């Protein structure tokens, strides 16, 4: 006779083995997932750190982005800082003087004194005449409505005269530009050097001060005759 109890014990043994195998398989899968996570998470963190280091340089490059995004430097959070901008200044006759600059920075928070890097501007004198002026450095005082250009200023007058001077002060309330430093001018009739000068953009009159030397071109004298 077949012993039913022995058959039952055999089935119970096989069931127990299958249960143990399932438990072992589950534990093995969990262990592999934990090990995989330990490998992936540090790599993911390294990628994040690399992105944080790379993104600021990408943001500062106009080639990768249409907008020029600049990360604020120390002390710039309270001060005005703008790059690649246009500065419009109105004079006493409500004429708009347009200046471009690589960047403008407020010298001190709330000072209203703006430093311009490589300012380049067009200043109208009449409806058809104008002056182009540019320099490496400029300072615009919003309270006084004055502009100081320094570090070798280049001026070109639409009537055909160019002027070179170390610095110039322009008062938009009076429309008068002046400098107390030596000036060189070149025009259609000749060349000029002087110790100082002043120009009224309302009248177009330029006054040279101190010792002034004028060298006329011979062809210009013939034209005058």
C-alpha positions, 0 to 999 in steps of 0.5 A, a space after each residue: 500500500 501507498 502511504 498517503 502521509 509520505 506522499 503529503 510530506 513529499 509535496 510539502 517538501 517541494 512546496 517549501 523548496 519553491 517558496 525558499 527559491 522565490 524568497 532567495 530570488 526576491 532578495 537577490 533582485 533587491 540586492 542588485 537594485 541597491 548595488 545599481 543605485 549605489 553606482 548610478 547615484 554618484 554618477 548622476 550627482 557628478 553630472 549635476 555638478 558638472 552642469 552647474 559649473 558649465 552653465 554659467 560660462 554658457 550663459 555668458 556666451 552670446 554664441 550659444 544664447 540669443 539673450 546675453 545673460 550675465 551672472 552678477 559679480 560681487 557687489 553688483 546685486 545692489 548696483 545697476 549693471 547692464 551689458 550691450 545697451 543703448 543710453 538715450 540722453 535728452 538735452 535742453 532742446 529735447 534732442 535725443 543723444 544716442 550712446 551705445 556702450 559695451 556695458 554700463 555700471 553704477 559706480 556706487 549703489 544709488 549714486 546715479 553716476 554711471 560708468 560706460 565702457 567704450 561709449 559711442 554716441 551721435 549728438 545732433 547739433 541741428 536738423 541736418 548736422 551732428 557730432 559722432 563722439 567715442 572714447 574707451 571710458 565715460 561717466 554720465 552723471 544723472 543728477 547733473 545731466 553731464 557726460 565726461 569722456 576720457 582716455 583719448 576722445 575721438 570726435 567727428 563733426 558732420 561738416 568735415 572736421 575731426 578732433 582728438 583730445 584726452 577728455 571732454 565734458 559735455 553739459 546737456 543743460 547748456 549744450 556746451 562741450 569743453 576740455 582743458 587739455 591739448 586738442 588736435 583738429 583736422 579739417 578741410 582747410 588745414 590742421 590745428 593744435 590748441 591748449 583747450 577748446 569749447 564748443 556750443 552745439 546750439 550755435 556750432 561755434 568752436 572756441 580754441 583757447 590758449 596757444 593755438 597753431 593753424 596750418 592751412 593747406 595750400 589748395 584751400 587758399 587757392 579755393 578761397 581766392 
